[in-house]
Amino acid sequence: QVQLVESGGGSVQAGGSLRLSCAASGSIRSTNALGWYRRAPGKQRELVAMISRGNTINYASSVKGRFTISRDNAKNTVYLQMNSLKPEDTADYYCAAAQTWLAPPDYWGQGTQVSVSS
């Protein structure tokens, strides 16, 4: 089992920045990819960004150039730096871990709320 704990959500005005963190614990060596999904009100959960243990990255097209994902393997932590935030970025953000790169996540965090006002 892998446990994922997010932090760093909050409210910000459009154009602002937030940084999310996710600390992973448990059988983390069984996972390859860590990253983030989000669910906006009334919408399905969608990929935001994932990063492999070797630092290969996959971004959703909607966040490319604005969001940056990184990971610290020594700390088993993944980060999401979100810049130039837009109201449409408002969502619950979920940390995710997958055993296989580009596969659906096997583990989920509880989620952290991000709210962007115009």
MOSULZI-V382568 format. One record per residue. RES is the residue in one letter. SS is DSSP state (a for helix, b for strand, c for the rest). PSI is psi in degrees with one decimal (999 if undefined). OMEGA is omega in whole degrees, 0 to 359 (NA if undefined). Layout:
res	ss	psi	omega
RES	SS	PSI	OMEGA
RES	SS	PSI	OMEGA
This chain:
res	ss	psi	omega
Q	c	149.6	177
V	b	133.6	176
Q	b	136.9	182
L	b	127.7	181
V	b	116.9	181
E	b	156.6	171
S	b	160.3	173
G	c	-0.3	178
G	c	175.0	179
G	b	-165.1	181
S	b	141.2	182
V	b	155.6	176
Q	b	157.5	178
A	c	138.0	183
G	c	-11.6	182
G	c	-174.8	184
S	c	151.0	172
L	b	154.4	176
R	b	122.5	176
L	b	145.8	175
S	b	150.4	177
C	b	118.2	178
A	b	126.0	180
A	b	143.0	177
S	b	168.8	182
G	b	-141.2	184
S	c	56.4	186
I	a	-26.7	180
R	a	-17.4	179
S	a	-7.6	182
T	c	150.2	177
N	c	-49.6	187
A	b	140.0	171
L	b	152.5	177
G	b	-153.5	191
W	b	138.2	168
Y	b	166.2	175
R	b	155.0	175
R	b	113.8	177
A	c	157.6	180
P	c	126.4	178
G	c	7.2	182
K	c	167.0	177
Q	c	157.4	177
R	c	138.7	182
E	b	154.9	176
L	b	137.8	169
V	b	-58.7	179
A	b	145.2	175
M	b	150.5	179
I	b	134.7	181
S	c	170.2	178
R	c	-28.6	178
G	c	12.4	176
N	c	24.6	165
T	c	139.0	188
I	b	143.0	175
N	b	119.0	179
Y	b	147.0	166
A	c	145.5	183
S	c	-29.0	183
S	c	-15.9	183
V	c	-7.2	180
K	c	135.0	180
G	c	-13.3	179
R	c	-36.4	182
F	b	146.8	177
T	b	124.9	177
I	b	143.5	177
S	b	164.0	178
R	b	150.4	175
D	b	101.6	184
N	c	-31.0	180
A	c	-32.1	180
K	c	-1.8	183
N	c	45.6	184
T	b	140.1	175
V	b	144.0	183
Y	b	153.2	173
L	b	107.7	175
Q	b	120.2	183
M	b	113.6	179
N	c	164.2	179
S	c	48.0	184
L	c	145.9	181
K	c	157.0	177
P	a	-32.8	180
E	a	-6.1	173
D	a	-7.6	179
T	c	124.0	184
A	b	169.8	165
D	b	127.3	182
Y	b	130.6	184
Y	b	128.7	170
C	b	143.7	183
A	b	149.8	176
A	b	135.1	181
A	b	141.5	178
Q	c	-29.3	184
T	c	135.2	179
W	c	132.8	179
L	c	4.3	175
A	c	159.9	175
P	c	146.0	181
P	c	149.3	177
D	c	-22.6	184
Y	b	148.6	182
W	b	147.3	168
G	c	-179.7	183
Q	c	-20.6	179
G	c	150.5	175
T	b	140.2	187
Q	b	135.8	174
V	b	126.7	181
S	b	124.8	181
V	b	119.7	181
S	b	150.2	182
S	c	999	NA
